[in-house]
Amino acid sequence: MQYINHYHSPLGEILLAADEIGLTGLWFERQKYFALHLHHTHEEKELPVFDLAKQWLDIYFSGQEPDFTLPLHFTGTPFQNEVWEILRTIPYGKTTTYGKIAKELAVKKGRPHMSAQAVGGAVGRNAISIIVPCHRVVGANGSLTGYAGGIEKKIALLQLEKVNITVGFSSVIL
């Protein structure tokens, strides 16, 4: 069974979803792929994981890095789940590229290369945004390419983390 709850962020309303294992979703309302993996039979409920998620988000939106993790339950494809695990390792206030994630996956799988476009598709379908920081992924030249929540939210999240950005480019790349 999946459960939902709501969070009022400075960037707009957020829908939270969870099951018995952990948080399964965090979407800005009306974002691309909104509630993509949310089961049609869900109910609104208060859960400890929602309390933790809201506490995490309160700290994050105050401009600080939360010092704890949440129980998460990825519900994507195996490939998406692998990409999302890598997203979790991008440090607060830093960025990386789709290509670097693709190279990391290729090494992990013992392959000569992996498609950065495939990685981009998985990053774009990240169901637990902010906490799984897909907003920290930029184009090869540092360009602030798409974000399912909207590019203006990506910019705001990076600015909140004090990432040095200029219009359309990020100068902080791992």
C-alpha positions in Angstrom: 0.0 0.0 0.0 1.2 3.5 -0.8 0.4 6.6 1.3 0.7 10.3 0.5 1.2 13.5 2.4 1.8 17.1 1.5 4.6 19.6 2.2 4.5 23.4 1.6 7.9 24.4 0.3 9.2 27.9 -0.6 9.2 26.7 -4.2 5.6 25.3 -4.3 3.5 22.5 -3.1 5.2 19.0 -2.8 3.5 15.6 -2.8 5.2 13.0 -0.7 4.6 9.3 -1.2 5.7 6.3 0.8 5.1 2.6 1.5 6.1 0.3 4.3 9.7 0.3 3.2 10.4 4.1 2.8 9.8 7.2 0.8 8.8 6.4 -2.8 8.1 9.8 -4.2 8.6 13.6 -3.8 7.2 15.7 -6.6 6.5 19.3 -7.1 2.9 19.7 -8.1 2.4 19.8 -11.9 6.0 18.8 -12.6 6.8 16.5 -15.5 6.2 12.8 -14.6 4.2 14.0 -11.5 3.4 10.9 -9.4 4.6 8.6 -12.1 5.1 5.6 -9.9 2.3 6.3 -7.4 -0.1 3.4 -7.3 -3.7 4.4 -8.1 -4.9 2.9 -4.8 -3.2 5.1 -2.2 -4.4 7.0 0.9 -3.5 10.1 2.7 -1.9 9.3 6.0 0.5 10.6 8.6 3.6 8.4 8.8 6.9 8.7 10.7 8.7 8.7 7.3 6.7 11.8 6.3 7.6 13.5 9.5 11.3 12.7 8.8 11.0 13.9 5.2 9.4 17.2 6.3 12.1 17.7 8.9 14.7 17.0 6.2 13.1 19.5 3.8 12.8 22.2 6.6 16.5 22.0 7.2 17.3 21.9 3.4 15.1 24.9 2.6 16.7 26.8 5.5 19.9 26.7 3.4 21.6 24.0 5.4 22.6 20.5 4.5 20.6 17.9 6.4 22.8 15.6 8.4 20.6 12.5 8.3 19.2 10.2 5.6 15.7 8.9 5.1 14.5 5.4 4.4 14.0 5.4 0.6 12.3 2.8 -1.7 13.1 3.2 -5.3 10.3 1.9 -7.6 11.8 2.5 -11.0 13.4 0.1 -13.4 16.7 -1.6 -12.4 18.6 0.9 -14.6 16.8 3.9 -13.1 17.3 2.6 -9.6 21.1 2.4 -10.3 21.2 5.9 -11.6 19.2 7.2 -8.6 21.7 5.5 -6.3 24.5 7.4 -7.9 22.5 10.7 -7.6 22.4 10.1 -3.9 26.3 10.4 -3.8 26.5 13.8 -5.4 27.6 16.1 -2.5 25.5 19.0 -1.3 26.6 22.2 -3.1 28.3 20.3 -6.0 27.3 19.3 -9.5 28.2 16.5 -11.9 27.4 15.7 -15.5 25.2 13.1 -17.2 28.4 11.9 -18.9 30.3 11.4 -15.7 27.4 9.3 -14.3 27.3 7.3 -17.5 31.1 6.6 -17.1 30.6 5.6 -13.5 27.8 3.2 -14.5 29.9 1.8 -17.4 32.8 1.0 -15.0 30.4 -0.5 -12.5 29.0 -2.8 -15.2 32.3 -3.6 -16.8 31.3 -2.0 -20.1 33.4 0.3 -22.4 30.7 3.0 -22.3 27.2 3.9 -21.3 24.8 6.4 -23.0 24.6 9.8 -21.3 21.2 10.2 -22.9 20.0 7.0 -21.2 21.3 8.4 -17.9 19.5 11.7 -18.7 16.2 9.8 -19.2 16.6 8.1 -15.8 17.6 11.3 -14.0 14.6 13.0 -15.5 12.3 10.3 -14.0 13.8 10.5 -10.6 10.7 10.0 -8.3 12.3 11.4 -5.1 13.5 14.8 -6.2 15.6 17.1 -3.9 16.4 14.3 -1.5 17.8 12.3 -4.4 19.4 15.4 -5.9 18.8 15.2 -9.7 19.0 19.0 -9.7 22.8 18.6 -9.2 23.2 17.1 -12.7 24.2 19.5 -15.5 25.2 19.2 -19.1 28.7 18.4 -20.3 29.6 22.1 -20.6 28.0 23.0 -17.3 24.7 24.0 -18.9 21.6 23.9 -16.7 19.7 21.4 -18.8 16.2 20.3 -17.9 14.6 19.6 -14.6 11.3 17.8 -14.3 10.2 20.5 -11.7 11.1 23.3 -14.1 14.4 25.0 -14.8 13.6 27.9 -12.4 13.3 25.4 -9.6 16.6 23.8 -10.5 18.3 27.2 -10.4 16.6 28.0 -7.1 17.8 24.7 -5.5 21.4 25.2 -6.8 21.4 28.8 -5.5 20.1 27.6 -2.1 23.1 25.2 -2.0 25.3 28.1 -2.9 26.4 26.5 -6.2 28.2 29.2 -8.2 26.0 29.6 -11.3 25.5 32.1 -14.0 22.6 32.2 -16.3 22.6 28.9 -18.1 25.9 27.7 -16.8 27.3 26.1 -13.6 30.9 26.7 -12.8 31.1 24.0 -10.1 31.5 20.6 -11.8 33.0 17.6 -10.1 
